[in-house]
């Protein structure tokens, strides 16, 4: 899931404040934007892990345009987080799909470093579809 990141330069210091507005409390300060993005990614992953441990739903990411209504004076970035590991314990299910669709999925998985397995691909597509409002 691609979480928008709001970045503001602190006027009184040399630090940048980076916030994942869809995940309350996920914000960091850093001396560079790159360091901040790395630190924020770790903070987001920790936040999602805690949500998963408590069985809480993973918040959907809203668009940058949506967030800009309230936060226009800043810099925007996006952090792409694989949320599948935070959706709970995996369970085996039996799914019937057409042969050609399975072949297309397998071809995509074999060419994509993003997806390691057929199941992971199907899970990420489902998450994307379910997150649409």
Secondary structure, 3 states (H helix, E strand, C coil): CEEEEEEEECCCCCCEEEECCCCCCCEEEECCHHHHHHHHHHHHHHHHHHHHHCCCCCCCCCCHHHHHCCCCCCEEEEEECCCHHHCCCCCCCCCCCCHHHHHHHHHHHHHCCCCCCHHHHHHHHHHHHHHCC
